Amino acid sequence: MPDKKVLFTGGGGFIAAHVIPMLIEGGYTVRIFDNMTRGDRARVNEFIATGKVELVEKDVRYGGAVREAMRGCTHVIHFATVSINKSVADPHESIDINMVGNHNVFAAAADEGVERVVFASTASVYGDPKRLPMHEDDELKPLTPYCISKRAGEDMLGFYERTKGLSWNALRFFNVYGPGQKIEAYYTSVINHFIQRLRAGQPPVIDGRGDQSMDFVHVTDLARAVVAALESEQANVPINIGTGIDTSIATLAKILIDAVGVNVEPLFNERDVLVSRRAADITRAREILGWEPKISVEEGMYELVKASE
């Protein structure tokens, strides 16, 4: 079998830490491309020690560095990005890193003739959904520079598919959580906040009635989807990666109360809130990737609580 080598941008991050062991097990070698400003250096060093992983500590904004790192790679996983919060606080840097970085990676991949690019997109490209579950063909209304750059990234992949035959899959991640998640993560910060209060013997505080919901997908399940997207026969489409289940904030609080094992009831902050709900239609993931989530939100939250003790 020919050597399979993945260029993994943003490979020092939370999700990458769960994907890379699966890649190694699948016979890939990995070249992490990450400026390591937010990366987990200790974890990356553990991967390097396997002899299957190397680190290129550079920035995706520099096209020459990306092209050099792309040489000899057969596959690409592009995760390098600026977060939603930071994109709102500093739109200029967000556009610089996300948009320029996307183009540098995709152009270099097309020129190198890689077999597949897997792009970390986001469910936030839908904006406020008009229906549940959310389908890949629904109208897109990205609301932040981060989300706009993800939609543009999908369109850019389509351009290189048409002009240079690039093969790609764009995974629209829903609300990813699991061991190793960042405390400040935009969509899962509520999990960390609830756990911290519960461990202090304090009840979780919920705005409104807790009807707001998210589609929480465990990082292990999501990592399996990334590898499947790298190897699927069908390609060149966006694919939702979620569970298809919308878990309300009130339900999440009850799950975490049980997981932490404290005898408290949630406090509801009575005020009007914008009730947003999310749930993925994962039909395409089933059909194209042969993928199904395996870890329920109850099981995953119990695991997360135990891992963070």
C-alpha positions in Angstrom: 0.0 0.0 0.0 1.4 3.4 -0.9 2.3 5.7 2.0 -0.6 7.7 3.3 0.5 11.1 4.8 -1.9 13.7 6.2 -1.2 17.4 6.5 -3.3 18.3 9.6 -3.6 22.1 10.0 -4.6 23.0 13.6 -3.4 19.6 14.5 -2.4 20.7 18.0 -6.0 21.3 19.1 -8.8 19.5 21.1 -10.4 17.6 18.3 -7.1 16.7 16.6 -6.0 15.0 19.8 -8.8 12.5 19.2 -8.4 12.2 15.5 -4.7 11.6 15.3 -4.6 8.3 17.2 -7.3 7.0 14.8 -5.2 8.1 11.8 -2.1 6.3 13.2 -4.1 3.2 13.8 -5.3 3.4 10.2 -1.8 3.4 8.8 -1.4 7.1 8.2 1.6 9.3 9.1 0.7 12.8 10.2 2.4 16.2 9.6 0.8 18.6 12.1 0.9 22.2 10.8 0.1 24.5 13.7 1.5 27.8 15.1 0.9 26.3 18.6 -0.5 29.5 20.1 -3.4 27.5 21.4 -2.2 24.0 20.8 -1.5 21.3 23.4 2.3 21.0 23.2 2.5 18.1 25.7 0.0 16.1 23.7 1.7 16.9 20.4 5.0 15.7 21.8 3.4 12.4 22.8 2.3 12.0 19.2 5.8 12.9 17.9 7.3 10.2 20.2 5.4 7.5 18.3 7.5 8.2 15.2 4.4 8.6 13.1 3.9 12.3 13.6 5.9 15.4 12.9 5.3 19.1 13.7 5.6 22.1 11.4 5.3 25.1 13.7 4.1 27.7 11.2 1.1 29.8 10.4 -1.5 29.1 7.6 -1.4 32.8 6.6 2.0 32.2 5.0 1.4 30.5 1.6 5.0 29.5 1.1 5.2 27.6 4.4 1.9 25.8 3.6 3.1 24.8 0.1 6.4 23.5 1.5 4.5 21.5 4.2 2.1 20.1 1.6 4.8 18.4 -0.4 4.6 14.6 -0.1 1.2 14.6 1.5 -1.6 12.5 0.2 -4.5 13.9 2.3 -5.3 17.1 4.2 -7.4 17.8 7.3 -7.9 21.6 7.6 -8.8 22.6 11.1 -6.7 25.8 11.6 -9.1 28.7 12.4 -9.9 31.6 14.6 -12.8 30.9 17.1 -16.2 32.5 16.9 -15.6 34.7 20.0 -12.3 36.0 18.7 -13.8 36.6 15.2 -16.4 38.9 16.7 -13.8 40.7 18.8 -11.3 41.1 16.0 -12.9 40.6 12.6 -9.8 41.7 10.7 -7.6 39.0 12.2 -10.4 36.4 11.7 -10.7 37.2 8.0 -6.9 37.3 7.7 -6.4 33.9 9.3 -9.5 32.1 8.2 -10.0 33.3 4.7 -6.3 33.6 3.6 -5.5 30.4 5.5 -8.3 28.5 3.7 -7.1 29.7 0.3 -3.5 28.8 1.0 -4.3 25.3 2.2 -6.8 24.5 -0.6 -4.7 26.0 -3.4 -1.6 24.1 -2.2 -3.6 20.9 -1.9 -5.0 21.3 -5.4 -1.5 21.9 -6.8 -0.1 18.9 -4.9 -2.9 16.7 -6.3 -3.8 15.3 -2.9 -6.4 12.5 -2.7 -8.8 14.3 -0.3 -9.3 17.4 1.7 -11.5 17.3 4.8 -12.5 20.8 6.0 -13.8 21.6 9.5 -16.9 23.7 8.7 -19.7 24.5 11.2 -23.4 24.2 11.7 -23.3 27.9 12.4 -23.3 28.5 8.6 -27.1 28.0 8.9 -27.6 30.9 11.2 -30.9 30.8 13.0 -32.6 27.7 11.5 -36.1 27.8 10.2 -36.7 24.1 10.8 -35.4 21.1 12.6 -33.6 19.0 11.9 -31.2 21.1 9.8 -30.4 19.8 6.4 -27.4 20.5 4.3 -29.6 22.0 1.5 -31.2 24.5 3.9 -30.6 28.2 3.4 -27.3 29.4 4.8 -27.2 32.7 6.9 -23.9 32.9 8.6 -23.9 35.6 11.3 -20.3 36.1 12.4 -16.9 36.5 10.6 -16.1 33.0 11.7 -19.2 31.5 10.2 -18.9 33.6 7.0 -15.3 32.3 6.5 -16.5 28.7 6.9 -19.2 29.2 4.3 -16.6 30.9 2.0 -14.3 27.9 2.6 -16.9 25.5 1.4 -17.4 27.6 -1.7 -13.6 27.8 -2.3 -13.4 24.0 -2.2 -16.0 23.9 -4.9 -13.9 26.3 -7.0 -10.8 24.1 -6.8 -13.0 21.0 -7.5 -14.2 22.6 -10.7 -10.9 24.0 -11.8 -8.4 21.5 -10.6 -10.3 18.4 -9.7 -9.8 18.7 -5.9 -11.7 16.0 -3.9 -13.1 17.3 -0.6 -15.7 16.9 2.1 -16.8 19.8 4.4 -18.0 18.6 7.8 -20.5 20.9 9.5 -19.8 20.2 13.1 -22.6 20.7 15.6 -21.8 21.1 19.3 -18.7 19.1 19.9 -17.8 18.2 23.5 -15.6 15.7 25.4 -12.5 15.2 27.4 -9.9 17.9 26.8 -12.4 20.5 25.6 -11.4 24.1 26.2 -13.0 25.9 29.1 -13.8 28.9 26.9 -15.2 26.9 24.0 -18.1 29.0 22.6 -20.9 26.4 22.3 -19.9 24.1 25.2 -18.9 26.8 27.8 -22.3 26.1 29.4 -21.2 22.6 30.1 -18.1 23.8 31.9 -20.0 26.5 33.8 -22.6 24.0 35.0 -20.0 21.5 36.2 -18.0 24.2 38.0 -21.1 25.4 39.9 -22.2 21.8 40.7 -18.8 20.9 42.1 -19.0 23.9 44.4 -22.4 22.7 45.6 -24.2 25.5 43.7 -27.2 25.0 41.4 -26.8 25.7 37.7 -28.4 29.0 36.6 -30.5 28.9 33.4 -31.8 31.9 31.6 -35.5 31.7 30.7 -37.1 28.3 30.9 -34.2 26.4 29.4 -35.9 25.7 26.1 -32.8 26.6 24.2 -31.2 23.5 22.8 -28.0 22.2 21.1 -27.0 19.0 19.3 -24.2 17.7 21.4 -21.9 15.3 19.5 -19.1 13.5 21.4 -15.6 14.2 20.2 -14.8 10.5 19.8 -17.8 10.1 17.4 -16.8 13.2 15.6 -13.2 12.0 15.2 -14.6 8.8 13.5 -16.5 11.0 11.1 -13.4 12.9 10.2 -11.5 9.7 9.3 -14.5 8.4 7.4 -14.7 11.6 5.4 -11.0 11.2 4.5 -11.7 7.8 3.0 -15.3 7.9 1.6 -15.9 6.9 -2.0 -18.4 9.8 -2.5 -17.1 13.4 -1.9 -17.5 17.1 -2.8 -20.4 17.9 -0.5 -21.0 19.5 2.9 -22.0 16.9 5.6 -23.7 17.5 9.0 -22.0 15.9 11.9 -24.3 15.8 14.9 -26.6 13.3 16.6 -30.0 14.5 15.3 -31.1 15.1 18.9 -31.7 18.6 20.3 -30.9 18.6 24.0 -32.4 21.5 25.9 -30.3 23.4 28.4 -32.8 22.4 31.2 -32.2 18.7 30.2 -28.5 19.2 30.1 -28.6 20.6 33.6 -30.4 17.6 34.9 -28.0 15.2 33.2 -25.0 17.0 34.8 -26.6 17.2 38.2 -26.9 13.4 38.1 -23.4 13.0 36.8 -21.8 15.1 39.5 -24.0 13.5 42.1 -25.3 16.6 44.0 -28.8 17.2 45.4 -29.7 20.6 43.9 -32.3 21.9 41.5 -31.6 24.3 38.6 -32.3 28.0 39.2 -34.3 29.6 36.4 -33.5 33.3 35.7 -36.9 34.5 34.7 -36.4 36.8 31.7 -37.1 36.8 28.0 -34.4 35.0 26.0 -34.1 34.3 22.3 -34.9 30.5 22.1 -32.6 28.9 19.6 -32.7 25.2 18.8 -30.3 23.0 16.9 -30.5 19.4 15.6 -28.7 17.9 12.6 -30.2 15.9 9.9 -27.5 13.2 9.6 -29.0 11.2 6.7 -26.1 12.3 4.4 -23.5 11.3 7.0 -25.1 7.8 7.2 -25.3 7.4 3.4 -21.9 8.9 2.4 -19.7 8.2 5.4 -21.4 5.1 6.8 -21.3 6.9 10.1 -23.5 6.9 13.1 -23.0 8.5 16.5 -22.5 5.9 19.2 -22.2 7.9 22.4 -25.4 9.2 24.0 -25.4 12.7 25.6 -26.0 11.0 29.0 -23.0 8.7 28.6 -20.8 11.4 27.2 -21.5 13.9 30.0 -20.9 11.3 32.6 -17.6 10.5 31.0 -16.7 14.2 30.8 -17.5 14.7 34.5 -15.3 11.8 35.4 -12.4 12.9 33.2 -12.4 16.4 34.6 -12.3 15.3 38.3 
